[in-house]
Each structure stands twice: as structure tokens, then as C-alpha cells.
Amino acid sequence: MNFNPKNFNPKSINKLLIRSTNWVGDAIISTPAVRAIRKNFPNAKISILAKPWVAPVFQESPYIDEIIFYDANGRHSGNLGKIRLAKDLRRYNFDAAILLQNAFEAALITFLAGIPRRIGFTTDGRGMLLNSGVRLDPELKKIHQVHYYLGILKGAGLSANGTDIDLFISEAERKQAAQMLEKSGINRGDKILGIGPGAEYGTAKRWFPERFANLCDMADKESGLKTLIFGGPGQEDIGMEISRLMNGEPVDLCGKTSLRQAIALVEQCSVFVTNDSGLMHVAAALKKPLVAVFGSTDHITTAPWGETGTMVRVGADCSPCLLTDCPTDHRCMKSVSVEMVFEAVKKKLYS
């Protein structure tokens, strides 16, 4: 059904569930929508349902009262797990759910949980499960995803609260980050180049390790920047390869930090260079000087959001292809030289 805002009174909602997206970058892009939800429901208890690897995005957020874990690899795995999750949610007695994740499963679980008001886009064949469905304006898929998530609220007759993406860090986390840097030989006042050479979803999004290594050496030689290599579990090989190829001695953090630790350490960087990845959105949300290398992915819908980010991209006739791995010669990434990226870094440092 199509949503009718006239039939919806936010003041009647005491307990509200937000269904988070499943990827770190998407979760960060959705933070303006989360902030707007708090604005529209100032007196409601707001919980967010998120998978464990995404949940840290919402830690310390003043807009969320509670994080509920969707344990997709444990208690909530498989079809029986989804039923178990619905039963778990039923105990909370939610009055309404807003589904930022655009999947049939998200609507099904909230339907089975008996949540009276279920709000979300009616795509993916789930309109019959949403009694407060919002028709997707096709134009929202042609602009940045920040507007896509806000479009759910607009369609429900709710107001926005700006478009800035945000993350929040505690003072204890900042202190721990400073201690980690000190133990790694990086002193207070040192200029730091952070790099995010990995990316989920495959190799097509990744600039080459040897070019990251050359960039870091160039930044060290010409500007005295210390290098931090960031990466999650499974990206240890990338960190080791870049370390091996460098003349200098970077601090390799790949697979050695939690997401929350990585967020706090990104905040300590003077400039951050990355592929299109979750860490790119982390740096953008923290308003850090940011250079993002783009090739196979959409430079409009998933670009670094805000005024501190710069994309380095050479448009190829086949990009954006959105493929996991390049089936040809990876020309979109090969066209991005070390010198091009370093020039962008220098502009961030000295502008």
C-alpha cells in the first residue's frame, strides 16, 4: 500500500525500531536519517537492529537508546534464526519500525514480530508486508545515497535534520588511540598519512598495493608523513605487501584493531587516502582531509560525502561497472597514477 502521512502521528510512538543497513559505509551514510528519526520522535525509546560488524557505527550515538544485535552467524542464522529474531523483537513491544535496509527479509522479520507500524520503501516485493509503505522515487537512485535514506522519511511525512553524516568518539577511545600511536613510535605532533588499501566486495574497487607503497614513501620523503595502514580481518595480506614494498617503516594495523579503535585512529590522521570503502565514509564522517580513489564504483551515489573529501578518478569507457573483479585490464585504476594522488594529498595538507 502507499503511505498516507495524514494517518501517521509520531507522538503516538513510544518504542521505535530502526533496521540498520548491513554494510559499514551504508550505515554511516544513513546517519542523517537516524538523526532525523530522533528529531521526529524526541520522546520515543529508539532501538536499532544491526549486525555485529555494523553495530559499532552507532556506539556513542546520542540518537540511539539501544543497539539490538542481529546475530546472523549464530542465534539468528538461517530461516529458523529469522523466526527466532522475530520472537526476540516481539518481546520489546515496538510501536513502529523504520526499515533503512531495503530487503524483503527486513520487512518479513518486522511483520512476524508483530510491529504495528512498518515503514519503508515498497521495493523488493515487500509492499504487502509494509502497512506504511513508501513508493521509491526513481530519481533517488541517481543521486547520493544520503538522500535515498532520507527519502524514506520524506515519504512518511517526516522532516529531515540536515544531511551531514556523523560518528561519535568517546574521550576514552581517543586516549586509547593516542596510546596505541605512542607505542607504535608515532609521537604527538607527527603528521600522519592513513591509508585504506582494502575494500569489501572484491578487487575491482582496489587501487594497487605498489602504488599505495610508492605514495606513502613519497609522502614521507617530501612531507615527513608517518604511515598508518588500516584494514579489517582478512586484509592482513594487503598490509603486509604494502609494508614489504615500502622503503619506510609503516605501522600496519590490518586485522589488529576493532572498528571502534580504527575510527578513533582515523581521527588522528592528518590526511586519509583510501579506495571506495567503509573507512572512506568513516574519514568523511569525521571531517578528515580525504582523498578517495574511484574506479569501478559509482562516483555519484557512493562518493565521499561532505566538503573534506576529494575523488581521484579517470573515467574509463567501462566504468562504473560495479563488478566484483575486473574482467579485462583494470584500466580505471591503472589510469590513476601515484603522482595524481599525491598532488591531491598535498592540496589537502597545505590548502
Order of alpha helices (4+ residues) and beta strands (2+ residues): beta-alpha-alpha-beta-beta-alpha-beta-alpha-beta-beta-alpha-alpha-beta-alpha-beta-alpha-beta-alpha-beta-alpha-beta-beta-alpha-alpha
